[in-house]
Amino acid sequence: MSLLAPRMGIKTAAALLAAGVLLTQHARVSAQGLEFWNTADRSRPWISEINPAAISFQNSQISLGMKAFQVGFLPDNGLGLKENRLNLSLPWLLPFEIGVGADVRYYSAGVYSETSASLLWSRELFHRFAIGFKTGIERRAFSTDNFNIVDPDDPLLAGGLAITNLNFGFGAYWTPGRWELGLGVDKINNPNVGMYSEALLPRQISLAAGYRFGAFIPTVLLHDDGQQWQFGFTVTAVQNRYGRIRLGYETSMPVKVEASLNLSRNNRLEYGMEMARGGARGASAGTHEFIYTHILGRAPEITRPEILFSSYKLEILKEKTVRSMPRTLSKKMLAQSGEVIPKYLSGKGGAEKIVVITAGALSASETNDIKWQRYKTLQDRLGRMLRNDPELGLFIRANKKTISDARAIRRVLVERAYVDAGRIRIIREKPELKPGLRGFQPGRTTVVRSKPRLSRERLAIRFAVSGKTRKTNGWRFVIRDENNRPVTVFSGKGKLPGGVVWDWRDRSGRLIGPGKYVGWLEVRTTANRMLKSRSRTLAVVQINRTVTLKFTEDNARGQTPAGGVPPSITEEE
C-alpha cells in the first residue's frame, strides 16, 4: 500500500489533513466550492456555471474572484486553500438571441488541486423564460511531490494521481411577475462510481424560488448533492444605486454573509464571508471571497416605436339600388333584351362606375385598316376617360365569335393607353346566362340596400423599431376616436410584434362609423421605462350611393345607344 514519505513535513501533512476534512465530511469543497447554489439570483457572478439559462437575463460582463479558505490550525499558512475564478457572460453575442458564456475555476489545497472550464449557452424561448446548456471539462489531481510510492501496484493508485472527465449541465430560468425561479442540473453524465481519487460525484440538482417584496428578496433553496437533499434560504436586501446585502443559510453548510458595492455604473465589488459552524469549526475558521465585476454592456432597450398604417383613409360605401320599370314591360321582355348586363340586374346590384362597350366589327366588310382605326379611336377616347377618373371601370361584352376582338381591345388599352389591366373586364356572354330579375316588378319601383362595403377589408398596422431588440415587459395599442374613447385594444407581453391587423370593428364587433381615429402605443421596456407613440390621423368617410335602374319599352326592344344601358349613379359623402 502507498505510504506518505517521512520527508513530507508537518505543514504538508497538516494541509493534507485539513483538505481531507474539508473535502469529505463537511463542505465537499471539490464538488461545490462551498457555494450556495442559488440558481434564481441572476445578479450573482457564478450563477451561470450551475444555471447557464441565467445568461439571457444578465448584462454583458466579466467577473474575477478569489476565495480563501481559512484553515485555523495550520501555523503560518492560514489561507493555504484558495479558489480562483473567472466568469464571462455575453447574452447578445450570437444571432438568434443566443447567449454565450464561459467559466474557469482553479482550486488549490497544496497536495490537491482542481481545475474546471465550461462553455455555456442560453436562449430565451419565450417571455421571461430561458433554458441553457453547459459543456465543461474537470480535472482533479494530487501532487506527486508529496508522495513516496512504495508499492506501484497499489489498487488505490491504479488510476493515477489525476483524473479528467467531461461535465455536462442543464439550466432553466423563469421570472413570472415578482417571482424568480431557477433550476440547475450539474454533472449529468457522471455516475456515482469509483473510489478515492477516481470517484465521480453523481448528478446534482439545485432548485431555487425567490419572491420580491419591495427591496427584499427571500429565496428558498433545495440542493441534491447526489446523496441527500439539503434545504436552505437566502434573504437579499437590494438598493439599486449602492448595491445589495445577502444573508444565506443551508443545511450542513456555513452561514454566509455577502455584500455588494457599486463602485460606478459599470463596476462592482463584492465581498463574501462564510462562518464555519458545527464539526468544521475545529478545522476551519471560514472563508473570505472577493469578486470584481465589470459590465461590458447593458441589455439593449427597445427604442420608441413608430406606428405606420397601410392606409390613412377608409371609405365605407352604403349603396341603395332603385329599380323601376313600366307596367307594360314584362320581365320576359326585359330578359330577352340584348343590351341587358346580368351584373346589374342581379339581386346584389353593382357598385362600380363603369363604361360598357361591345366587341366586334362595326360591319361585315371591316378591313384591317378600318379595324386598326377603330382600335385607335377606342385607345384615344377610352384611355382619356379611364385616366381622368381612377374609379371608372371598363366592361367589354363579347361572345364566342368576338372574344378575340375583345382581348385585342384590352391589349391595346393596356400597352398603348397605359390603363391598368385590373380595370378592364371582359364579359363573355353565354346562352345559359340569364339575368336575375328578382328585384324588378312591373309598374313598381323597388329599393334594395346592400351591406356596407369597405375600400379596404383590413388595416395593416406596423410597429417600426430602429433598435436591436423588440423585448418589452408589456405593450398596449389602443385606437381612439375623436372623442378620445377607446375603440379597440391590442396588448401583449414579451416581444413587440412587427404589427397587427384591424378589421375596422370595435370591441363589440360592430363596424366603426365615420370620423377621425388615432392609434396610441404604450411600451414598457425591460428596464421598466414607459415609451409612448402616436400615429397619424386615420380618416373614415362614409359614402351613400344610390344606383337607379330605369327601363322603358324602348330599352327592352333594343333601341338604345351603343354601349348598353349604364345605370344612373349618385353619391353623397
For each residue, the residues with C-beta under 8 A, 3 or more apart:
1: 150 151 154 156
2: 147 149 150 151 154 156 157
3: 148 150
4: 8 13 16 146 147 148
5: 8 146 147 148
6: 148
7: 148
8: 4 5 12 13 146 148
9: 12 13
10: 13 14
11: 14 15 74 75 76 77
12: 8 9 15 16 110 111 146
13: 4 8 9 10 16 17
14: 10 11 17 18 73 74
15: 11 12 18 19 71 74 77 80 81 109 110 111
16: 4 12 13 19 20 110 111 112 146
17: 13 14 20 21
18: 14 15 21 22 71 73 74 80 81 109 283 284
19: 15 16 22 23 29 81 109 110 111 112
20: 16 17 23 24
21: 17 18 24 25 26 280 283 284
22: 18 19 26 27 29 69 71 81 109 280 283 284
23: 19 20 27 28 29 30 109 112
24: 20 21 28
25: 21 279 280
26: 21 22 252 278 279 280 283
27: 22 23 32 34 252 253 254 280 284
28: 23 24 31 32 225
29: 19 22 23 32 33 34 69 81 83 107 109
30: 23 107 112 114 140
31: 28 201 204 225
32: 27 28 29 35 37 204 225
33: 29 67 83 105 107
34: 27 29 67 69 253 254 274 287
35: 32 46 50
36: 221 232 234 248 250 253 256
37: 32 50 184 204 206 208 221 223
38: 41 44 47 182 208 219 221 234 248
39: 47 50 51 54 171 173 182 183 184 206 207 208
40: 173 180 181 182 208 209 210 219
41: 38 44 47 180 182 208 210 217 219 234 236 246
42: 47 54 57 58 173 180
43: 244 260
44: 38 41 47
45: 61 63 65 87 270 291 293
46: 35 49 50 63 65 85 87 103
47: 38 39 41 42 44 50 51 54 182
48: 51 52 54 55 58 87 89 101 103 120 122 132
49: 46 52 87 103 105 118 120 134
50: 35 37 39 46 47 169 171 184 186 206
51: 39 47 48 54 132 171 172 173 182 183 184 206
52: 48 49 55 101 120 121 122 132 133 134 169 170 171
53: 56 122 130 131 132 171 172 173 182
54: 39 42 47 48 51 57 58 122 130 132 171 173 182
55: 48 52 58 89 90 91 99 100 101 120 121 122 130 132
56: 53 91 97 99 122 123 124 130 132 173
57: 42 54 91 124 130 173 175
58: 42 48 54 55 61 89 91 99
59: 89 91 295 296 297 298 299
60: 89 90 91 92 93 295 296 297 298
61: 45 58 88 89 293 294 295 296
62: 86 87 88 89 293 294 296
63: 45 46 85 86 87 88 291 292 293 294
64: 85 86 291 292
65: 45 46 84 85 86 87 270 289 290 291 292
66: 82 83 84 85 289 290
67: 33 34 82 83 85 272 287 288 289
68: 79 81 82 287 288 289
69: 22 29 34 79 80 81 82 83 109 284 287
70: 78 79 284 285 286 287 288
71: 15 18 22 74 77 78 79 80 81 283 284 285
72: 78 282 283 284 285
73: 14 18 282 283
74: 11 14 15 18 71 77 78 80
75: 11
76: 11
77: 11 15 71 74 80
78: 70 71 72 74 285
79: 68 69 70 71 82 288
80: 15 18 69 71 74 77 109 110
81: 15 18 19 22 29 68 69 71 107 108 109 110
82: 66 67 68 69 79 107 108
83: 29 33 66 67 69 105 106 107 108
84: 65 66 105 106 107
85: 46 63 64 65 66 67 103 104 105 106
86: 62 63 64 65 102 103 104 105
87: 45 46 48 49 62 63 65 101 102 103 104
88: 61 62 63 101 102 103
89: 48 55 58 59 60 61 62 99 101
90: 55 60 93 99 100 101 296
91: 55 56 57 58 59 60 99 122 299
92: 60 97 99 297 299 300 468
93: 60 90 98 99 100
94: 98 99 100
95: 98
96: 123
97: 56 92 123 124
98: 93 94 95 121 122 123
99: 55 56 58 89 90 91 92 93 94 121 122 123 132
100: 55 90 93 94 119 120 121 122
101: 48 52 55 87 88 89 90 119 120 121 122
102: 86 87 88 117 118 119 120
103: 46 48 49 85 86 87 88 116 117 118 120 136
104: 85 86 87 116 117 118
105: 33 49 83 84 85 86 114 115 116 117
106: 83 84 85 113 114 115
107: 29 30 33 81 82 83 84 113 114 115
108: 81 82 83 112 113 114
109: 15 18 19 22 23 29 69 80 81 112 113
110: 12 15 16 19 80 81 143 146
111: 12 15 16 19 142 143 146
112: 16 19 23 30 108 109 140 141 142 143
113: 106 107 108 109 140 141 143
114: 30 105 106 107 108 138 139 140 141
115: 105 106 107 138 139
116: 103 104 105 136 137 138 139 167
117: 102 103 104 105 136 137
118: 49 102 103 104 134 135 136 137 167 169
119: 100 101 102 134 135 136
120: 48 49 52 55 100 101 102 103 132 133 134
121: 52 55 98 99 100 101 132 133 134 135
122: 48 52 53 54 55 56 91 98 99 100 101 130 131 132 133 171
123: 56 96 97 98 99 130 131 132
124: 56 57 97 127 128 129 130
125: 129 130 131
126: 129 494
127: 124 493 494 495
128: 124 174 175 176 494
129: 124 125 126 172 173 174
130: 53 54 55 56 57 122 123 124 125 172 173 174
131: 53 122 123 125 170 171 172 173
132: 48 51 52 53 54 55 56 99 120 121 122 123 170 171 172 173
133: 52 120 121 122 168 169 170 171
134: 49 52 118 119 120 121 167 168 169 170 171 186
135: 118 119 121 166 167 168
136: 103 116 117 118 119 166 167 168 169
137: 116 117 118 164 165 166 167
138: 114 115 116 164 165 166 167
139: 114 115 116 162 163 164
140: 30 112 113 114 162 163 197
141: 112 113 114 161 162 163
142: 111 112 146 147 161 162 197
143: 110 111 112 113 146 147 161
144: 147 161
145:
146: 4 5 8 12 16 110 111 142 143
147: 2 4 5 142 143 144 161
148: 3 4 5 6 7 8
149: 2 152 154 157
150: 1 2 3
151: 1 2 154
152: 149 157
153:
154: 1 2 149 151 157 158
155: 158
156: 1 2 195 196 197
157: 2 149 152 154 160 161 197
158: 154 155
159: 163 197 198
160: 157 163 197
161: 141 142 143 144 147 157 197
162: 139 140 141 142 197
163: 139 140 141 159 160 197 198 200
164: 137 138 139
165: 137 138 190 200
166: 135 136 137 138 189
167: 116 118 134 135 136 137 138 186 187 189 190
168: 133 134 135 136 187 188 189
169: 50 52 118 133 134 136 184 185 186 187 188
170: 52 131 132 133 134 184 185 188
171: 39 50 51 52 53 54 122 131 132 133 134 182 183 184 185
172: 51 53 129 130 131 132 182 183
173: 39 40 42 51 53 54 56 57 129 130 131 132 181 182 183
174: 128 129 130 179 181 182
175: 57 128 179 180 181
176: 128 179 181
177:
178: 211 212 213
179: 174 175 176 209 210 211
180: 40 41 42 175 208 209 210 211 212 217 219
181: 40 173 174 175 176 208 209 210
182: 38 39 40 41 47 51 53 54 171 172 173 174 206 207 208 209
183: 39 51 171 172 173 205 206 207
184: 37 39 50 51 169 170 171 205 206
185: 169 170 171 188 203 204 205 206
186: 50 134 167 169 203 204 205 206
187: 167 168 169 190 200 201 202 203 204 226
188: 168 169 170 185 203
189: 166 167 168
190: 165 167 187 200 201 202 203
191: 200 202
192: 200 201 202 226
193: 199 200
194: 198 199 200
195: 156 198 199
196: 156 199
197: 140 142 156 157 159 160 161 162 163
198: 159 163 194 195
199: 193 194 195 196
200: 163 165 187 190 191 192 193 194
201: 31 187 190 192 204 225 226
202: 187 190 191 192 226 227
203: 185 186 187 188 190 226
204: 31 32 37 185 186 187 201 223 224 225 226
205: 183 184 185 186 222 223 224
206: 37 39 50 51 182 183 184 185 186 221 222 223 224
207: 39 182 183 221 222 223
208: 37 38 39 40 41 180 181 182 219 220 221 222
209: 40 179 180 181 182 219 220
210: 40 41 179 180 181 217 218 219 220 234 236
211: 178 179 180 217 218
212: 178 180 216 217
213: 178 216 217 218
214:
215: 237 238 239
216: 212 213 235 236 237 238
217: 41 180 210 211 212 213 235 236 238
218: 210 211 213 233 234 235 236
219: 38 40 41 180 208 209 210 233 234 235 236
220: 208 209 210 231 232 233
221: 36 37 38 206 207 208 230 231 232 233 234 250
222: 205 206 207 208 229 230 231 232
223: 37 204 205 206 207 229 230 232 250
224: 204 205 206 228 229 230
225: 28 31 32 201 204 228 230
226: 187 192 201 202 203 204
227: 202
228: 224 225
229: 222 223 224
230: 221 222 223 224 225 250 251 252 253
231: 220 221 222 250 251
232: 36 220 221 222 223 248 249 250 251 253
233: 218 219 220 221 248 249 250
234: 36 38 41 210 218 219 221 246 247 248 249
235: 216 217 218 219 246 247 248
236: 41 210 216 217 218 219 244 245 246 247
237: 215 216 244 245 246
238: 215 216 217 244
239: 215 242 243 244
240:
241: 262
242: 239 261 262
243: 239 259 260 261 262 268
244: 43 236 237 238 239 259 260
245: 236 237 257 258 259 260
246: 41 234 235 236 237 256 257 258 259 260
247: 234 235 236 255 256 257 258
248: 36 38 232 233 234 235 255 256 257 258
249: 232 233 234 253 255 256
250: 36 221 223 230 231 232 233 253
251: 230 231 232
252: 26 27 230 278
253: 27 34 36 230 232 249 250 256 274
254: 27 34 274 275 276 277 280 286 287
255: 247 248 249 274 275 277
256: 36 246 247 248 249 253 272 273 274 275
257: 245 246 247 248 272 273 275
258: 245 246 247 248 270 271 272 273
259: 243 244 245 246 270 271 272
260: 43 243 244 245 246 268 269 270
261: 242 243 268 269 270
262: 241 242 243 265 267 268
263: 267 268 269
264: 267
265: 262 295
266: 294 295 296
267: 262 263 264 292 293 294 295
268: 243 260 261 262 263 292 293 294 295
269: 260 261 263 290 291 292 293
270: 45 65 258 259 260 261 289 290 291 292 293
271: 258 259 288 289 290 291
272: 67 256 257 258 259 287 288 289 291
273: 256 257 258 286 287 288 289
274: 34 253 254 255 256 286 287 289
275: 254 255 256 257 286
276: 254 280 281 283 284 285 286
277: 254 255 280 281
278: 26 252 281
279: 25 26 282
280: 21 22 25 26 27 254 276 277 283 284
281: 276 277 278 284 285
282: 72 73 279
283: 18 21 22 26 71 72 73 276 280
284: 18 21 22 27 69 70 71 72 276 280 281 287
285: 70 71 72 78 276 281
286: 70 254 273 274 275 276
287: 34 67 68 69 70 254 272 273 274 284
288: 67 68 70 79 271 272 273
289: 65 66 67 68 270 271 272 273 274
290: 65 66 269 270 271
291: 45 63 64 65 269 270 271 272
292: 63 64 65 267 268 269 270
293: 45 61 62 63 267 268 269 270
294: 61 62 63 266 267 268
295: 59 60 61 265 266 267 268 298
296: 59 60 61 62 90 266
297: 59 60 92
298: 59 60 295
299: 59 91 92 469 526 527
300: 92 467 468 469
301: 467 469 525 526 527 529
302: 305 465 467 469 470 471 472 496 523 525 526 531
303: 465 466 467 531
304: 523 531 532 533
305: 302 463 464 465 496 521 523 531 533
306: 463 464 465 533
307: 461 462 463 464 477 519 521 533 534 535 536
308: 461 462 463 464 535
309: 312 459 460 461 462 519 535 536 538
310: 456 459 460 461 462
311: 314 456 459
312: 309 536 537 538 539
313: 455 538 539 540 541
314: 311 454 455 456 459 504 538 539 540 541
315: 454 455 541 542 543
316: 452 453 454 455 511 514 540 541 542 543
317: 351 452 453 454 455 543 545
318: 449 450 452 542 543 544 545
319: 349 351 449 450 453 545 546 547
320: 447 448 449 450 544 545 546 547
321: 349 350 439 447 448 449 450 546 547 548 549
322: 445 446 447 546 547 548 549
323: 439 440 445 446 447 448 549 550
324: 444 445 446 548 549 550 551
325: 329 334 440 441 442 443 444 550 551 552
326: 329 442 443 551 552 553
327: 442 443
328: 442 553
329: 325 326 333 334 442 551 552 553 556
330: 333 334 442
331: 334 335 437 440 442
332: 335 336
333: 329 330 336 337 553 556
334: 325 329 330 331 337 340 345 435 437 440 551 556
335: 331 332 340 434 435 437
336: 332 333 556
337: 333 334 340 555 556 557 558
338: 558
339: 555 558 560 564 565
340: 334 335 337 344 345 435 564 565
341: 344 345 356 395 397 427 435 564 565
342: 345 346 433 434 435 436
343: 346 350 395 427
344: 340 341 349 350 549 565 567
345: 334 340 341 342 435 436 437 439 440 549
346: 342 343 349 435 436 439
347: 436 438 439 448
348: 450
349: 319 321 344 346 439 448 450 547
350: 321 343 344 354 547 567
351: 317 319 450 453 545 547
352: 391 393
353: 389 391 392 393 569
354: 350 392 393 394 395 566
355: 382 385 392 393 394 395 563 566
356: 341 395 397 563 564 566
357: 378 382 394 395 396 397 409 562 563
358: 396 397 398 402 562 563 564
359: 396 397 398 402 403 405 406 409 426
360: 398 401 402 405
361: 364 366 371 405
362: 366 370 374
363: 366
364: 361
365:
366: 361 362 363 370 371 374
367: 370 371
368: 371 372
369: 372 373
370: 362 366 367 373 374
371: 361 366 367 368 374 375
372: 368 369 375 376
373: 369 370 376 377
374: 362 366 370 371 377 378
375: 371 372 378 379 408 409 412
376: 372 373 379 380
377: 373 374 380 381
378: 357 374 375 381 382 409 412 413
379: 375 376 382 383 412 413 416 417
380: 376 377 383 384 417
381: 377 378 384 385
382: 355 357 378 379 385 386 394 413 417 419
383: 379 380 386 387 413 416 417 418 419
384: 380 381 387 388
385: 355 381 382 388 389 392
386: 382 383 389 392 394 413 417 419 423
387: 383 384 417 418 419
388: 384 385
389: 353 385 386 392
390:
391: 352 353
392: 353 354 355 385 386 389 423
393: 352 353 354 355 423 424 425
394: 354 355 357 382 386 413 419 423 424 425
395: 341 343 354 355 356 357 425 426 427
396: 357 358 359 406 409 410 424 425 426 427
397: 341 356 357 358 359 406 427 429 564
398: 358 359 360 402 403 405 406 426 427 428 429
399: 402 403 428 429
400: 403 428
401: 360
402: 358 359 360 398 399 405 406
403: 359 398 399 400 406 407 426 428
404: 407 408
405: 359 360 361 398 402 408 409
406: 359 396 397 398 402 403 409 410 426
407: 403 404 410 411 426
408: 375 404 405 411 412
409: 357 359 375 378 396 405 406 412 413
410: 396 406 407 413 414 421 424 426
411: 407 408 414 415
412: 375 378 379 408 409 415 416 417
413: 378 379 382 383 386 394 409 410 416 417 419 424
414: 410 411 417 418 419 420 421 424
415: 411 412 418
416: 379 383 412 413
417: 379 380 382 383 386 387 412 413 414
418: 383 387 414 415
419: 382 383 386 387 394 413 414 423 424
420: 414 423 424
421: 410 414 424
422:
423: 386 392 393 394 419 420
424: 393 394 396 410 413 414 419 420 421
425: 393 394 395 396
426: 359 395 396 398 403 406 407 410
427: 341 343 395 396 397 398
428: 398 399 400 403
429: 397 398 399 433
430: 433
431:
432:
433: 342 429 430
434: 335 342
435: 334 335 340 341 342 345 346
436: 342 345 346 347 439
437: 331 334 335 345 440
438: 347
439: 321 323 345 346 347 349 436 446 448
440: 323 325 331 334 345 437 446 551
441: 325 444 446
442: 325 326 327 328 329 330 331
443: 325 326 327
444: 324 325 441
445: 322 323 324
446: 322 323 324 439 440 441
447: 320 321 322 323
448: 320 321 323 347 349 439
449: 318 319 320 321
450: 318 319 320 321 348 349 351 453
451:
452: 316 317 318 511
453: 316 317 319 351 450
454: 314 315 316 317 457 504
455: 313 314 315 316 317
456: 310 311 314 459
457: 454 503
458: 501 502 503 504
459: 309 310 311 314 456 501 502 503 504 538
460: 309 310 499 501
461: 307 308 309 310 477 499 500 501 502 519 535
462: 307 308 309 310 498 499
463: 305 306 307 308 477 496 497 498 499 521
464: 305 306 307 308
465: 302 303 305 306 470 496
466: 303
467: 300 301 302 303 470
468: 92 300
469: 299 300 301 302
470: 302 465 467 495 496 497
471: 302 494 495 496 526
472: 302 475 493 494 495 496 523 524 525 526
473: 493 524 525 526 528
474: 491 492 493 523 524
475: 472 491 492 493 496 521 522 523 524
476: 489 490 491 521 522
477: 307 461 463 489 490 491 500 519 520 521 522
478: 486 487 488 489 490 519 520 521 522
479: 486 487 488 489 502 517 518 519 520 538
480: 484 485 486 487 517 518 519 520
481: 484 485 487 512 515 516 517
482: 515 516 517
483:
484: 480 481
485: 480 481
486: 478 479 480 489 507
487: 478 479 480 481 506 507 512 517
488: 478 479 502 505 506 507
489: 476 477 478 479 486 507
490: 476 477 478 500
491: 474 475 476 477
492: 474 475 496 497
493: 127 472 473 474 475
494: 126 127 128 471 472
495: 127 470 471 472
496: 302 305 463 465 470 471 472 475 492 523
497: 463 470 492 500
498: 462 463
499: 460 461 462 463
500: 461 477 490 497
501: 458 459 460 461
502: 458 459 461 479 488 505
503: 457 458 459
504: 314 454 458 459 511 512
505: 488 502 508 509 510 511 512
506: 487 488 509 510 512
507: 486 487 488 489
508: 505
509: 505 506
510: 505 506
511: 316 452 504 505
512: 481 487 504 505 506 515 517 540
513: 540 542
514: 316 540 541 542
515: 481 482 512 540
516: 481 482 537 538 539 540
517: 479 480 481 482 487 512 537 538 540
518: 479 480 534 535 536 537 538
519: 307 309 461 477 478 479 480 534 535 538
520: 477 478 479 480 532 533 534 535
521: 305 307 463 475 476 477 478 532 533 534 535
522: 475 476 477 478 530 531 532
523: 302 304 305 472 474 475 496 530 531 532 533
524: 472 473 474 475 528 529 530 531
525: 301 302 472 473 528 529 530 531
526: 299 301 302 471 472 473
527: 299 301
528: 473 524 525
529: 301 524 525
530: 522 523 524 525
531: 302 303 304 305 522 523 524 525
532: 304 520 521 522 523
533: 304 305 306 307 520 521 523
534: 307 518 519 520 521
535: 307 308 309 461 518 519 520 521 538
536: 307 309 312 518
537: 312 516 517 518
538: 309 312 313 314 459 479 516 517 518 519 535
539: 312 313 314 516
540: 313 314 316 512 513 514 515 516 517
541: 313 314 315 316 514 573
542: 315 316 318 513 514 573
543: 315 316 317 318 571 572 573
544: 318 320 571 572 573
545: 317 318 319 320 351 569 570 571 572
546: 319 320 321 322 569 570 571 572
547: 319 320 321 322 349 350 351 567 568 569
548: 321 322 324 567 568 569 570
549: 321 322 323 324 344 345 565 567 568
550: 323 324 325 568
551: 324 325 326 329 334 440 555 556 565
552: 325 326 329 555 556
553: 326 328 329 333 556 557
554: 557 559 560
555: 337 339 551 552 559 560 565
556: 329 333 334 336 337 551 552 553
557: 337 553 554
558: 337 338 339
559: 554 555
560: 339 554 555 564 565
561:
562: 357 358
563: 355 356 357 358 566
564: 339 340 341 356 358 397 560
565: 339 340 341 344 549 551 555 560
566: 354 355 356 563
567: 344 350 547 548 549
568: 547 548 549 550
569: 353 545 546 547 548
570: 545 546 548
571: 543 544 545 546
572: 543 544 545 546
573: 541 542 543 544
